[in-house]
Amino acid sequence: MKVSIVGRQIKVPVEAESYARDKLSRLGKYFSGIQHADVVMMIDGHGQQRRHEVEASVTLGHGARLLGRGSGADMMAAIDAAEAKLQKQIRRFHARLKAHRDRTRISDSTPVPAEQEEATYEQVVREMLDEEEE
């Protein structure tokens, strides 16, 4: 999976960049169809009101794009929060795909037993004539 990391009005620290790559590369164990991940890191506010924010988006092979946002007192906490939200979304997406696949597989593959098939008009008439002859 390709991961691109950018900072919005900040220079991204090397530690935060490697931490984000490591965290997002782990998402592949929940869904193998992840093609690309984008991470945007920013700092909002000044002094004591300063919040680190991370927006992480993942592009999946089925054309879906999932977005996780996180904020925290430091950049690592914000990355953890964004990754947790993405992880939850990916699990939900994968479960929906699997449920849909299982639903269609069951309805298509179950043949109707011969006893449950509806008899045609000719078959009913033949059975009636056979019963009369006996």
N, C-alpha and C positions, 0 to 999 in steps of 0.2 A: 504494500500500500504506500502510496506517495503522500507525504505530509509536508505541507507548506506552512511556515510560521512567519507572521509579520507583526510588527508593533505599530500601533497607532499613536503617533506623537511621542514615542519613547524608543529607546534602543533596547532590544530584547536581550536580557542577560543570558549568557551561555548555559548556565545551570537550568534556568527556566525552559530554555529551548530543548535541551536534552531530556528534561523531565516530561515535557509535553509530548515529545516524540515517543518516549517509552510508554507513557500512559495510553496514547492513542493507538499504538501498535498492538496493545493487548486487546483492543476491541475486535480484532480478527478472530478471536476464539469464540465469539458469540455469533458471528455471521461472516461467512467467507467471501461474500460478494461485495465487500467494501473496496471501492476503487481509489478514492482520493479523500484526503482530509485537509481542511483549511483551519488554521487557528489565528485569531486576531487577539493580541494582548494590548490592554490600555490601562491607564491610571486615571481615575476620576476624583476630583477634589484636591484639597491642599491641607497640609499639616495633619491635625488629628482626624480630620474628616476624609482622609485619603483612602480610597477603595481601589483595589486591584480587580479588574474585570477581564474575563476571557470569554470569547465567543468561539466555539468549535463547531464546525459543520462537516458532515460526512456525506459523500455521494456514494450511493449504492448502485449495484449493477442493474437494478430494475427501474432505474430512472428516478428513484426517490432521493430526497435530500433531507437529512435530519439535522437539527440545530440544537445545541446545548449551550446555555449561558450560565456562567458562574461568577460569583464575586466573593472576595474575602479580604482579610487583613493583609495577607501577603499573596504573591503570585502563585505559589504552590497550592495554597488552599483554593484559590479561584480555579486552577486547572483541575483539581480533584472534583470540585463541584460540577464543572462543565462535563467532565468525563463521566461522572455518575449519572447525569441526566441523559447523556448520549447512550450510555450502556442500557438504561431502562428503556429508551425508545427503540434501540436495536433489538432487544429481547422481545418487545411487544410486536415489532414489525416481523421478526422471524416467526413468532408464534402464529400470527395471522396468516403468513404464507403457508406454514405447515398445516394449519387447520383447513385452509382452502384446498390444499393439495390432497389431504386425507378425505375431505368431503367428496371431492370429485372422483377420487379413486374408488371409493366404496360404491357410489351410485353407478359407475360405469362397469364395474367388474363383477357384480353379482348377477348371475343368470337366474331367470325365473324357472323354478322347477316345473317339470311337465305336468304335475298334478294341479298346479295353480294356473296354468294357461287357460284362457277362456276358449271354450269349444266353439267351433264354427257351426253354422246352421246345418250343413250337410252331416257333420259328425253327430249332432244331436238327433237328427232324423234317423240315421243308421242305427244308433243305439236304441231308439224307440222301436224300430222295426225288428231288431234282433231280440228285444225283450218280448215282443208280441209273438214271435215265432217259437219261443221257448215255452 
